[in-house]
Amino acid sequence: MISDVTLLARMNQSDPARALEKACAEFETLFVHQLLKTMAETVPDGLLEDGLAGDIYKDMFYQEVARNIGSTGALGVRDMLKCYLQQHFGEDGKTFQGEVHRKMADIIDKE
C-alpha cells in the first residue's frame, strides 16, 4: 500500500510522469485489496482459524496479493486510470487553471 505520501509528493516535483505511474499503481493495489476482502466475505471459513490472529493473517495475505497485482498492473486499472488522467490532465497528470472547465464545456456543447 502507500508507504509514504510525502515521498510521492516529492517525486511529483521532480518527475511528475513517474509519480503519476506510482499513484495509479497504488490505486490499483488499494482497489484489489478491497476486492479481495469483499470476495473473502462470501467464502466460508475453513483454512484459517477464526479470531483476531486469523483476521490479521488474512488481511496481510490480501495486502501482499494486492501489492503484487498492483505492481504488475494485472487487472489493467492502473493503465486505464493513467490513460484517463493523461488524456484529461496532460502527460504529467497536471492541468492548467481552467483547462478542466473548458474541456467539460466542450463535452457538454457536443451533446
Biopython code that builds the backbone (N, CA, C, O; Angstrom):
import numpy as np
from Bio.PDB.StructureBuilder import StructureBuilder

atoms = [
    (1, "MET", "N", (0.841, -1.174, 0.000)),
    (1, "MET", "CA", (0.000, 0.000, 0.000)),
    (1, "MET", "C", (0.884, 1.234, 0.000)),
    (1, "MET", "O", (2.108, 1.139, -0.099)),
    (2, "ILE", "N", (0.261, 2.374, 0.111)),
    (2, "ILE", "CA", (1.019, 3.614, 0.063)),
    (2, "ILE", "C", (1.947, 3.668, 1.272)),
    (2, "ILE", "O", (1.499, 3.665, 2.419)),
    (3, "SER", "N", (3.229, 3.718, 0.998)),
    (3, "SER", "CA", (4.185, 3.702, 2.088)),
    (3, "SER", "C", (4.479, 5.102, 2.605)),
    (3, "SER", "O", (4.654, 5.294, 3.808)),
    (4, "ASP", "N", (4.536, 6.074, 1.716)),
    (4, "ASP", "CA", (4.872, 7.418, 2.138)),
    (4, "ASP", "C", (4.300, 8.424, 1.142)),
    (4, "ASP", "O", (4.790, 8.537, 0.018)),
    (5, "VAL", "N", (3.283, 9.140, 1.547)),
    (5, "VAL", "CA", (2.632, 10.104, 0.672)),
    (5, "VAL", "C", (3.566, 11.279, 0.385)),
    (5, "VAL", "O", (3.549, 11.830, -0.716)),
    (6, "THR", "N", (4.377, 11.662, 1.366)),
    (6, "THR", "CA", (5.300, 12.775, 1.137)),
    (6, "THR", "C", (6.350, 12.412, 0.091)),
    (6, "THR", "O", (6.796, 13.271, -0.669)),
    (7, "LEU", "N", (6.745, 11.137, 0.052)),
    (7, "LEU", "CA", (7.674, 10.696, -0.987)),
    (7, "LEU", "C", (7.038, 10.849, -2.364)),
    (7, "LEU", "O", (7.699, 11.277, -3.310)),
    (8, "LEU", "N", (5.779, 10.507, -2.477)),
    (8, "LEU", "CA", (5.061, 10.658, -3.736)),
    (8, "LEU", "C", (4.942, 12.131, -4.123)),
    (8, "LEU", "O", (5.058, 12.472, -5.300)),
    (9, "ALA", "N", (4.712, 12.999, -3.147)),
    (9, "ALA", "CA", (4.626, 14.443, -3.423)),
    (9, "ALA", "C", (5.969, 14.990, -3.889)),
    (9, "ALA", "O", (6.014, 15.809, -4.807)),
    (10, "ARG", "N", (7.061, 14.551, -3.274)),
    (10, "ARG", "CA", (8.397, 14.995, -3.715)),
    (10, "ARG", "C", (8.707, 14.458, -5.100)),
    (10, "ARG", "O", (9.312, 15.152, -5.918)),
    (11, "MET", "N", (8.294, 13.220, -5.367)),
    (11, "MET", "CA", (8.509, 12.632, -6.681)),
    (11, "MET", "C", (7.744, 13.423, -7.743)),
    (11, "MET", "O", (8.212, 13.576, -8.871)),
    (12, "ASN", "N", (6.580, 13.918, -7.377)),
    (12, "ASN", "CA", (5.770, 14.708, -8.295)),
    (12, "ASN", "C", (6.478, 16.011, -8.678)),
    (12, "ASN", "O", (6.305, 16.509, -9.790)),
    (13, "GLN", "N", (7.269, 16.556, -7.763)),
    (13, "GLN", "CA", (8.022, 17.778, -8.051)),
    (13, "GLN", "C", (9.127, 17.516, -9.073)),
    (13, "GLN", "O", (9.331, 18.322, -9.980)),
    (14, "SER", "N", (9.836, 16.406, -8.935)),
    (14, "SER", "CA", (10.984, 16.136, -9.796)),
    (14, "SER", "C", (10.631, 15.344, -11.059)),
    (14, "SER", "O", (11.193, 15.593, -12.126)),
    (15, "ASP", "N", (9.706, 14.396, -10.940)),
    (15, "ASP", "CA", (9.352, 13.538, -12.079)),
    (15, "ASP", "C", (7.850, 13.248, -12.053)),
    (15, "ASP", "O", (7.430, 12.193, -11.577)),
    (16, "PRO", "N", (7.038, 14.184, -12.565)),
    (16, "PRO", "CA", (5.576, 14.013, -12.480)),
    (16, "PRO", "C", (5.041, 12.766, -13.187)),
    (16, "PRO", "O", (4.076, 12.159, -12.723)),
    (17, "ALA", "N", (5.654, 12.386, -14.291)),
    (17, "ALA", "CA", (5.167, 11.209, -15.018)),
    (17, "ALA", "C", (5.368, 9.939, -14.180)),
    (17, "ALA", "O", (4.500, 9.066, -14.151)),
    (18, "ARG", "N", (6.500, 9.845, -13.509)),
    (18, "ARG", "CA", (6.760, 8.680, -12.646)),
    (18, "ARG", "C", (5.848, 8.692, -11.427)),
    (18, "ARG", "O", (5.389, 7.642, -10.979)),
    (19, "ALA", "N", (5.586, 9.876, -10.892)),
    (19, "ALA", "CA", (4.682, 9.991, -9.743)),
    (19, "ALA", "C", (3.271, 9.574, -10.129)),
    (19, "ALA", "O", (2.574, 8.925, -9.350)),
    (20, "LEU", "N", (2.852, 9.949, -11.336)),
    (20, "LEU", "CA", (1.531, 9.549, -11.817)),
    (20, "LEU", "C", (1.446, 8.031, -11.945)),
    (20, "LEU", "O", (0.445, 7.426, -11.560)),
    (21, "GLU", "N", (2.489, 7.422, -12.483)),
    (21, "GLU", "CA", (2.531, 5.969, -12.623)),
    (21, "GLU", "C", (2.437, 5.293, -11.253)),
    (21, "GLU", "O", (1.692, 4.328, -11.078)),
    (22, "LYS", "N", (3.194, 5.806, -10.291)),
    (22, "LYS", "CA", (3.194, 5.234, -8.940)),
    (22, "LYS", "C", (1.832, 5.402, -8.274)),
    (22, "LYS", "O", (1.338, 4.472, -7.636)),
    (23, "ALA", "N", (1.222, 6.573, -8.414)),
    (23, "ALA", "CA", (-0.085, 6.821, -7.807)),
    (23, "ALA", "C", (-1.146, 5.904, -8.408)),
    (23, "ALA", "O", (-2.004, 5.393, -7.687)),
    (24, "CYS", "N", (-1.095, 5.695, -9.707)),
    (24, "CYS", "CA", (-2.058, 4.800, -10.355)),
    (24, "CYS", "C", (-1.848, 3.352, -9.914)),
    (24, "CYS", "O", (-2.815, 2.614, -9.725)),
    (25, "ALA", "N", (-0.593, 2.945, -9.750)),
    (25, "ALA", "CA", (-0.300, 1.593, -9.263)),
    (25, "ALA", "C", (-0.795, 1.425, -7.829)),
    (25, "ALA", "O", (-1.332, 0.374, -7.477)),
    (26, "GLU", "N", (-0.618, 2.452, -7.002)),
    (26, "GLU", "CA", (-1.095, 2.400, -5.621)),
    (26, "GLU", "C", (-2.620, 2.321, -5.578)),
    (26, "GLU", "O", (-3.186, 1.622, -4.738)),
    (27, "PHE", "N", (-3.277, 3.038, -6.480)),
    (27, "PHE", "CA", (-4.738, 2.967, -6.539)),
    (27, "PHE", "C", (-5.193, 1.557, -6.890)),
    (27, "PHE", "O", (-6.131, 1.033, -6.290)),
    (28, "GLU", "N", (-4.520, 0.938, -7.874)),
    (28, "GLU", "CA", (-4.889, -0.433, -8.240)),
    (28, "GLU", "C", (-4.662, -1.384, -7.066)),
    (28, "GLU", "O", (-5.457, -2.298, -6.848)),
    (29, "THR", "N", (-3.589, -1.177, -6.314)),
    (29, "THR", "CA", (-3.320, -2.011, -5.146)),
    (29, "THR", "C", (-4.432, -1.878, -4.118)),
    (29, "THR", "O", (-4.915, -2.882, -3.594)),
    (30, "LEU", "N", (-4.845, -0.649, -3.823)),
    (30, "LEU", "CA", (-5.935, -0.433, -2.866)),
    (30, "LEU", "C", (-7.238, -1.046, -3.368)),
    (30, "LEU", "O", (-7.989, -1.638, -2.593)),
    (31, "PHE", "N", (-7.503, -0.905, -4.649)),
    (31, "PHE", "CA", (-8.720, -1.449, -5.239)),
    (31, "PHE", "C", (-8.734, -2.973, -5.131)),
    (31, "PHE", "O", (-9.743, -3.562, -4.743)),
    (32, "VAL", "N", (-7.617, -3.606, -5.473)),
    (32, "VAL", "CA", (-7.536, -5.069, -5.419)),
    (32, "VAL", "C", (-7.658, -5.558, -3.976)),
    (32, "VAL", "O", (-8.310, -6.571, -3.720)),
    (33, "HIS", "N", (-7.043, -4.854, -3.042)),
    (33, "HIS", "CA", (-7.136, -5.247, -1.627)),
    (33, "HIS", "C", (-8.589, -5.234, -1.174)),
    (33, "HIS", "O", (-9.046, -6.176, -0.525)),
    (34, "GLN", "N", (-9.306, -4.189, -1.506)),
    (34, "GLN", "CA", (-10.715, -4.112, -1.121)),
    (34, "GLN", "C", (-11.533, -5.190, -1.824)),
    (34, "GLN", "O", (-12.448, -5.765, -1.235)),
    (35, "LEU", "N", (-11.205, -5.458, -3.069)),
    (35, "LEU", "CA", (-11.887, -6.507, -3.828)),
    (35, "LEU", "C", (-11.669, -7.878, -3.186)),
    (35, "LEU", "O", (-12.614, -8.655, -3.050)),
    (36, "LEU", "N", (-10.438, -8.173, -2.795)),
    (36, "LEU", "CA", (-10.140, -9.457, -2.155)),
    (36, "LEU", "C", (-10.854, -9.600, -0.815)),
    (36, "LEU", "O", (-11.392, -10.664, -0.509)),
    (37, "LYS", "N", (-10.862, -8.533, -0.015)),
    (37, "LYS", "CA", (-11.548, -8.592, 1.277)),
    (37, "LYS", "C", (-13.040, -8.821, 1.094)),
    (37, "LYS", "O", (-13.648, -9.593, 1.837)),
    (38, "THR", "N", (-13.626, -8.162, 0.122)),
    (38, "THR", "CA", (-15.058, -8.325, -0.130)),
    (38, "THR", "C", (-15.363, -9.724, -0.644)),
    (38, "THR", "O", (-16.350, -10.338, -0.238)),
    (39, "MET", "N", (-14.526, -10.223, -1.526)),
    (39, "MET", "CA", (-14.733, -11.573, -2.041)),
    (39, "MET", "C", (-14.583, -12.610, -0.941)),
    (39, "MET", "O", (-15.312, -13.601, -0.928)),
    (40, "ALA", "N", (-13.658, -12.402, -0.024)),
    (40, "ALA", "CA", (-13.418, -13.361, 1.052)),
    (40, "ALA", "C", (-14.607, -13.466, 1.994)),
    (40, "ALA", "O", (-14.800, -14.502, 2.629)),
    (41, "GLU", "N", (-15.397, -12.422, 2.095)),
    (41, "GLU", "CA", (-16.577, -12.467, 2.962)),
    (41, "GLU", "C", (-17.629, -13.437, 2.450)),
    (41, "GLU", "O", (-18.490, -13.878, 3.212)),
    (42, "THR", "N", (-17.568, -13.775, 1.162)),
    (42, "THR", "CA", (-18.556, -14.685, 0.587)),
    (42, "THR", "C", (-18.140, -16.146, 0.700)),
    (42, "THR", "O", (-18.937, -17.043, 0.422)),
    (43, "VAL", "N", (-16.898, -16.389, 1.106)),
    (43, "VAL", "CA", (-16.377, -17.751, 1.209)),
    (43, "VAL", "C", (-16.428, -18.191, 2.669)),
    (43, "VAL", "O", (-16.029, -17.437, 3.556)),
    (44, "PRO", "N", (-16.909, -19.387, 2.922)),
    (44, "PRO", "CA", (-16.944, -19.848, 4.324)),
    (44, "PRO", "C", (-15.530, -20.048, 4.872)),
    (44, "PRO", "O", (-14.604, -20.398, 4.140)),
    (45, "ASP", "N", (-15.393, -19.818, 6.169)),
    (45, "ASP", "CA", (-14.092, -20.015, 6.827)),
    (45, "ASP", "C", (-13.785, -21.503, 6.861)),
    (45, "ASP", "O", (-14.683, -22.345, 6.843)),
    (46, "GLY", "N", (-12.514, -21.801, 6.909)),
    (46, "GLY", "CA", (-12.151, -23.201, 6.973)),
    (46, "GLY", "C", (-10.658, -23.385, 7.040)),
    (46, "GLY", "O", (-10.169, -24.164, 7.859)),
    (47, "LEU", "N", (-9.922, -22.691, 6.204)),
    (47, "LEU", "CA", (-8.483, -22.861, 6.169)),
    (47, "LEU", "C", (-7.808, -22.218, 7.373)),
    (47, "LEU", "O", (-6.911, -22.802, 7.980)),
    (48, "LEU", "N", (-8.242, -21.026, 7.709)),
    (48, "LEU", "CA", (-7.633, -20.301, 8.824)),
    (48, "LEU", "C", (-8.598, -20.256, 9.995)),
    (48, "LEU", "O", (-9.816, -20.320, 9.826)),
    (49, "GLU", "N", (-8.033, -20.146, 11.167)),
    (49, "GLU", "CA", (-8.872, -20.087, 12.362)),
    (49, "GLU", "C", (-9.596, -18.754, 12.451)),
    (49, "GLU", "O", (-9.141, -17.745, 11.912)),
    (50, "ASP", "N", (-10.706, -18.767, 13.126)),
    (50, "ASP", "CA", (-11.438, -17.528, 13.370)),
    (50, "ASP", "C", (-10.725, -16.756, 14.468)),
    (50, "ASP", "O", (-9.889, -17.306, 15.186)),
    (51, "GLY", "N", (-11.052, -15.510, 14.588)),
    (51, "GLY", "CA", (-10.466, -14.698, 15.642)),
    (51, "GLY", "C", (-9.528, -13.650, 15.079)),
    (51, "GLY", "O", (-9.351, -13.525, 13.867)),
    (52, "LEU", "N", (-8.941, -12.912, 15.979)),
    (52, "LEU", "CA", (-8.086, -11.788, 15.616)),
    (52, "LEU", "C", (-6.851, -12.236, 14.830)),
    (52, "LEU", "O", (-6.498, -11.613, 13.829)),
    (53, "ALA", "N", (-6.205, -13.290, 15.265)),
    (53, "ALA", "CA", (-4.993, -13.764, 14.590)),
    (53, "ALA", "C", (-5.287, -14.169, 13.145)),
    (53, "ALA", "O", (-4.538, -13.821, 12.233)),
    (54, "GLY", "N", (-6.369, -14.898, 12.946)),
    (54, "GLY", "CA", (-6.750, -15.301, 11.595)),
    (54, "GLY", "C", (-7.098, -14.115, 10.728)),
    (54, "GLY", "O", (-6.736, -14.074, 9.552)),
    (55, "ASP", "N", (-7.802, -13.143, 11.298)),
    (55, "ASP", "CA", (-8.160, -11.934, 10.545)),
    (55, "ASP", "C", (-6.922, -11.143, 10.135)),
    (55, "ASP", "O", (-6.834, -10.653, 9.009)),
    (56, "ILE", "N", (-5.968, -11.023, 11.053)),
    (56, "ILE", "CA", (-4.734, -10.297, 10.745)),
    (56, "ILE", "C", (-3.953, -11.014, 9.651)),
    (56, "ILE", "O", (-3.461, -10.381, 8.717)),
    (57, "TYR", "N", (-3.840, -12.320, 9.766)),
    (57, "TYR", "CA", (-3.102, -13.085, 8.761)),
    (57, "TYR", "C", (-3.760, -12.966, 7.395)),
    (57, "TYR", "O", (-3.078, -12.764, 6.390)),
    (58, "LYS", "N", (-5.094, -13.093, 7.354)),
    (58, "LYS", "CA", (-5.803, -12.974, 6.079)),
    (58, "LYS", "C", (-5.599, -11.601, 5.463)),
    (58, "LYS", "O", (-5.369, -11.483, 4.259)),
    (59, "ASP", "N", (-5.685, -10.549, 6.297)),
    (59, "ASP", "CA", (-5.508, -9.197, 5.771)),
    (59, "ASP", "C", (-4.089, -8.991, 5.240)),
    (59, "ASP", "O", (-3.894, -8.341, 4.213)),
    (60, "MET", "N", (-3.100, -9.545, 5.943)),
    (60, "MET", "CA", (-1.720, -9.450, 5.455)),
    (60, "MET", "C", (-1.563, -10.191, 4.128)),
    (60, "MET", "O", (-0.861, -9.727, 3.229)),
    (61, "PHE", "N", (-2.215, -11.335, 4.012)),
    (61, "PHE", "CA", (-2.174, -12.097, 2.767)),
    (61, "PHE", "C", (-2.811, -11.299, 1.628)),
    (61, "PHE", "O", (-2.253, -11.228, 0.533)),
    (62, "TYR", "N", (-3.976, -10.700, 1.883)),
    (62, "TYR", "CA", (-4.649, -9.897, 0.858)),
    (62, "TYR", "C", (-3.815, -8.690, 0.463)),
    (62, "TYR", "O", (-3.782, -8.320, -0.710)),
    (63, "GLN", "N", (-3.141, -8.071, 1.428)),
    (63, "GLN", "CA", (-2.283, -6.925, 1.115)),
    (63, "GLN", "C", (-1.137, -7.335, 0.197)),
    (63, "GLN", "O", (-0.814, -6.619, -0.750)),
    (64, "GLU", "N", (-0.531, -8.468, 0.467)),
    (64, "GLU", "CA", (0.598, -8.901, -0.360)),
    (64, "GLU", "C", (0.141, -9.284, -1.764)),
    (64, "GLU", "O", (0.805, -8.942, -2.743)),
    (65, "VAL", "N", (-0.978, -9.986, -1.874)),
    (65, "VAL", "CA", (-1.504, -10.330, -3.191)),
    (65, "VAL", "C", (-1.866, -9.049, -3.946)),
    (65, "VAL", "O", (-1.567, -8.920, -5.133)),
    (66, "ALA", "N", (-2.502, -8.116, -3.263)),
    (66, "ALA", "CA", (-2.876, -6.843, -3.892)),
    (66, "ALA", "C", (-1.639, -6.064, -4.323)),
    (66, "ALA", "O", (-1.638, -5.458, -5.394)),
    (67, "ARG", "N", (-0.586, -6.070, -3.509)),
    (67, "ARG", "CA", (0.651, -5.364, -3.857)),
    (67, "ARG", "C", (1.269, -5.964, -5.115)),
    (67, "ARG", "O", (1.749, -5.230, -5.979)),
    (68, "ASN", "N", (1.262, -7.283, -5.225)),
    (68, "ASN", "CA", (1.815, -7.933, -6.421)),
    (68, "ASN", "C", (0.980, -7.623, -7.658)),
    (68, "ASN", "O", (1.529, -7.340, -8.723)),
    (69, "ILE", "N", (-0.323, -7.675, -7.525)),
    (69, "ILE", "CA", (-1.195, -7.371, -8.662)),
    (69, "ILE", "C", (-1.062, -5.908, -9.044)),
    (69, "ILE", "O", (-0.999, -5.584, -10.230)),
    (70, "GLY", "N", (-1.019, -5.011, -8.050)),
    (70, "GLY", "CA", (-0.878, -3.583, -8.331)),
    (70, "GLY", "C", (0.439, -3.236, -8.990)),
    (70, "GLY", "O", (0.485, -2.368, -9.862)),
    (71, "SER", "N", (1.507, -3.894, -8.590)),
    (71, "SER", "CA", (2.819, -3.585, -9.172)),
    (71, "SER", "C", (2.947, -4.077, -10.605)),
    (71, "SER", "O", (3.677, -3.487, -11.401)),
    (72, "THR", "N", (2.241, -5.156, -10.942)),
    (72, "THR", "CA", (2.298, -5.660, -12.316)),
    (72, "THR", "C", (1.206, -5.067, -13.197)),
    (72, "THR", "O", (1.299, -5.123, -14.423)),
    (73, "GLY", "N", (0.170, -4.498, -12.577)),
    (73, "GLY", "CA", (-0.928, -3.946, -13.357)),
    (73, "GLY", "C", (-1.769, -5.034, -14.001)),
    (73, "GLY", "O", (-2.314, -4.832, -15.086)),
    (74, "ALA", "N", (-1.882, -6.167, -13.357)),
    (74, "ALA", "CA", (-2.547, -7.330, -13.933)),
    (74, "ALA", "C", (-4.021, -7.080, -14.264)),
    (74, "ALA", "O", (-4.523, -7.617, -15.251)),
    (75, "LEU", "N", (-4.714, -6.287, -13.471)),
    (75, "LEU", "CA", (-6.130, -6.020, -13.759)),
    (75, "LEU", "C", (-6.318, -4.955, -14.824)),
    (75, "LEU", "O", (-7.372, -4.890, -15.457)),
    (76, "GLY", "N", (-5.318, -4.129, -15.028)),
    (76, "GLY", "CA", (-5.420, -3.071, -16.024)),
    (76, "GLY", "C", (-5.984, -1.772, -15.496)),
    (76, "GLY", "O", (-6.104, -0.804, -16.247)),
    (77, "VAL", "N", (-6.332, -1.725, -14.227)),
    (77, "VAL", "CA", (-6.883, -0.498, -13.637)),
    (77, "VAL", "C", (-5.834, 0.606, -13.670)),
    (77, "VAL", "O", (-6.144, 1.755, -13.985)),
    (78, "ARG", "N", (-4.602, 0.258, -13.346)),
    (78, "ARG", "CA", (-3.510, 1.235, -13.342)),
    (78, "ARG", "C", (-3.367, 1.899, -14.708)),
    (78, "ARG", "O", (-3.276, 3.122, -14.804)),
    (79, "ASP", "N", (-3.348, 1.087, -15.762)),
    (79, "ASP", "CA", (-3.154, 1.628, -17.103)),
    (79, "ASP", "C", (-4.346, 2.450, -17.571)),
    (79, "ASP", "O", (-4.175, 3.488, -18.209)),
    (80, "MET", "N", (-5.559, 1.988, -17.255)),
    (80, "MET", "CA", (-6.751, 2.751, -17.648)),
    (80, "MET", "C", (-6.810, 4.090, -16.927)),
    (80, "MET", "O", (-7.125, 5.111, -17.538)),
    (81, "LEU", "N", (-6.509, 4.094, -15.633)),
    (81, "LEU", "CA", (-6.526, 5.328, -14.857)),
    (81, "LEU", "C", (-5.455, 6.291, -15.352)),
    (81, "LEU", "O", (-5.708, 7.487, -15.494)),
    (82, "LYS", "N", (-4.268, 5.775, -15.612)),
    (82, "LYS", "CA", (-3.178, 6.617, -16.122)),
    (82, "LYS", "C", (-3.544, 7.220, -17.471)),
    (82, "LYS", "O", (-3.320, 8.408, -17.702)),
    (83, "CYS", "N", (-4.099, 6.418, -18.353)),
    (83, "CYS", "CA", (-4.514, 6.895, -19.678)),
    (83, "CYS", "C", (-5.579, 7.978, -19.552)),
    (83, "CYS", "O", (-5.518, 9.000, -20.236)),
    (84, "TYR", "N", (-6.552, 7.750, -18.677)),
    (84, "TYR", "CA", (-7.620, 8.734, -18.476)),
    (84, "TYR", "C", (-7.052, 10.054, -17.958)),
    (84, "TYR", "O", (-7.383, 11.124, -18.468)),
    (85, "LEU", "N", (-6.204, 9.967, -16.954)),
    (85, "LEU", "CA", (-5.635, 11.182, -16.371)),
    (85, "LEU", "C", (-4.758, 11.920, -17.369)),
    (85, "LEU", "O", (-4.771, 13.151, -17.401)),
    (86, "GLN", "N", (-3.998, 11.200, -18.182)),
    (86, "GLN", "CA", (-3.167, 11.848, -19.185)),
    (86, "GLN", "C", (-4.005, 12.521, -20.261)),
    (86, "GLN", "O", (-3.650, 13.600, -20.737)),
    (87, "GLN", "N", (-5.110, 11.900, -20.649)),
    (87, "GLN", "CA", (-5.978, 12.493, -21.662)),
    (87, "GLN", "C", (-6.655, 13.758, -21.156)),
    (87, "GLN", "O", (-6.825, 14.720, -21.905)),
    (88, "HIS", "N", (-7.036, 13.757, -19.898)),
    (88, "HIS", "CA", (-7.800, 14.871, -19.366)),
    (88, "HIS", "C", (-6.962, 15.924, -18.644)),
    (88, "HIS", "O", (-7.396, 17.065, -18.491)),
    (89, "PHE", "N", (-5.765, 15.544, -18.201)),
    (89, "PHE", "CA", (-4.959, 16.474, -17.413)),
    (89, "PHE", "C", (-3.534, 16.611, -17.917)),
    (89, "PHE", "O", (-2.695, 17.187, -17.224)),
    (90, "GLY", "N", (-3.239, 16.100, -19.098)),
    (90, "GLY", "CA", (-1.900, 16.235, -19.650)),
    (90, "GLY", "C", (-1.027, 15.032, -19.340)),
    (90, "GLY", "O", (-1.383, 14.178, -18.529)),
    (91, "GLU", "N", (0.116, 14.980, -19.998)),
    (91, "GLU", "CA", (1.021, 13.838, -19.867)),
    (91, "GLU", "C", (1.521, 13.626, -18.449)),
    (91, "GLU", "O", (1.758, 12.491, -18.036)),
    (92, "ASP", "N", (1.682, 14.707, -17.705)),
    (92, "ASP", "CA", (2.221, 14.570, -16.357)),
    (92, "ASP", "C", (1.137, 14.489, -15.295)),
    (92, "ASP", "O", (1.443, 14.432, -14.104)),
    (93, "GLY", "N", (-0.132, 14.482, -15.711)),
    (93, "GLY", "CA", (-1.220, 14.372, -14.750)),
    (93, "GLY", "C", (-1.624, 15.685, -14.134)),
    (93, "GLY", "O", (-2.425, 15.710, -13.199)),
    (94, "LYS", "N", (-1.086, 16.780, -14.642)),
    (94, "LYS", "CA", (-1.421, 18.107, -14.118)),
    (94, "LYS", "C", (-2.252, 18.859, -15.150)),
    (94, "LYS", "O", (-2.289, 18.479, -16.321)),
    (95, "THR", "N", (-2.888, 19.879, -14.734)),
    (95, "THR", "CA", (-3.677, 20.699, -15.638)),
    (95, "THR", "C", (-3.456, 22.164, -15.302)),
    (95, "THR", "O", (-3.048, 22.510, -14.193)),
    (96, "PHE", "N", (-3.725, 22.996, -16.253)),
    (96, "PHE", "CA", (-3.627, 24.433, -16.017)),
    (96, "PHE", "C", (-4.969, 24.950, -15.529)),
    (96, "PHE", "O", (-6.005, 24.335, -15.782)),
    (97, "GLN", "N", (-4.952, 26.052, -14.847)),
    (97, "GLN", "CA", (-6.155, 26.640, -14.279)),
    (97, "GLN", "C", (-7.206, 26.850, -15.371)),
    (97, "GLN", "O", (-6.940, 27.501, -16.381)),
    (98, "GLY", "N", (-8.386, 26.301, -15.161)),
    (98, "GLY", "CA", (-9.498, 26.489, -16.094)),
    (98, "GLY", "C", (-9.539, 25.484, -17.226)),
    (98, "GLY", "O", (-10.550, 25.404, -17.924)),
    (99, "GLU", "N", (-8.496, 24.722, -17.434)),
    (99, "GLU", "CA", (-8.470, 23.782, -18.550)),
    (99, "GLU", "C", (-9.535, 22.702, -18.399)),
    (99, "GLU", "O", (-10.167, 22.313, -19.381)),
    (100, "VAL", "N", (-9.737, 22.221, -17.191)),
    (100, "VAL", "CA", (-10.752, 21.199, -16.953)),
    (100, "VAL", "C", (-12.129, 21.751, -17.278)),
    (100, "VAL", "O", (-12.947, 21.070, -17.897)),
    (101, "HIS", "N", (-12.382, 22.975, -16.864)),
    (101, "HIS", "CA", (-13.690, 23.579, -17.126)),
    (101, "HIS", "C", (-13.920, 23.764, -18.622)),
    (101, "HIS", "O", (-15.037, 23.570, -19.102)),
    (102, "ARG", "N", (-12.875, 24.137, -19.366)),
    (102, "ARG", "CA", (-13.011, 24.274, -20.812)),
    (102, "ARG", "C", (-13.300, 22.923, -21.452)),
    (102, "ARG", "O", (-14.132, 22.825, -22.353)),
    (103, "LYS", "N", (-12.612, 21.879, -20.987)),
    (103, "LYS", "CA", (-12.845, 20.548, -21.548)),
    (103, "LYS", "C", (-14.258, 20.079, -21.235)),
    (103, "LYS", "O", (-14.920, 19.497, -22.095)),
    (104, "MET", "N", (-14.727, 20.321, -20.027)),
    (104, "MET", "CA", (-16.087, 19.935, -19.671)),
    (104, "MET", "C", (-17.108, 20.714, -20.498)),
    (104, "MET", "O", (-18.123, 20.160, -20.918)),
    (105, "ALA", "N", (-16.840, 21.985, -20.727)),
    (105, "ALA", "CA", (-17.740, 22.794, -21.560)),
    (105, "ALA", "C", (-17.773, 22.257, -22.984)),
    (105, "ALA", "O", (-18.834, 22.217, -23.606)),
    (106, "ASP", "N", (-16.625, 21.846, -23.503)),
    (106, "ASP", "CA", (-16.577, 21.261, -24.845)),
    (106, "ASP", "C", (-17.384, 19.976, -24.922)),
    (106, "ASP", "O", (-18.083, 19.736, -25.906)),
    (107, "ILE", "N", (-17.289, 19.149, -23.889)),
    (107, "ILE", "CA", (-18.048, 17.891, -23.852)),
    (107, "ILE", "C", (-19.545, 18.174, -23.820)),
    (107, "ILE", "O", (-20.323, 17.536, -24.529)),
    (108, "ILE", "N", (-19.937, 19.130, -22.996)),
    (108, "ILE", "CA", (-21.356, 19.479, -22.879)),
    (108, "ILE", "C", (-21.886, 20.069, -24.175)),
    (108, "ILE", "O", (-23.014, 19.781, -24.575)),
    (109, "ASP", "N", (-21.069, 20.901, -24.839)),
    (109, "ASP", "CA", (-21.502, 21.513, -26.094)),
    (109, "ASP", "C", (-21.694, 20.484, -27.192)),
    (109, "ASP", "O", (-22.556, 20.652, -28.055)),
    (110, "LYS", "N", (-20.901, 19.419, -27.172)),
    (110, "LYS", "CA", (-21.019, 18.367, -28.188)),
    (110, "LYS", "C", (-22.309, 17.584, -28.038)),
    (110, "LYS", "O", (-22.839, 17.058, -29.017)),
    (111, "GLU", "N", (-22.817, 17.505, -26.817)),
    (111, "GLU", "CA", (-24.055, 16.757, -26.580)),
    (111, "GLU", "C", (-25.188, 17.612, -26.998)),
    (111, "GLU", "O", (-26.343, 17.200, -26.894)),
]
sb = StructureBuilder()
sb.init_structure("model")
sb.init_model(0)
sb.init_chain("A")
sb.init_seg("    ")
for serial, (resi, resn, name, xyz) in enumerate(atoms, 1):
    if name == "N":
        sb.init_residue(resn, " ", resi, " ")
    sb.init_atom(name, np.array(xyz, "f"), 0.0, 1.0, " ", f" {name:<3s}", serial, name[0])
structure = sb.get_structure()
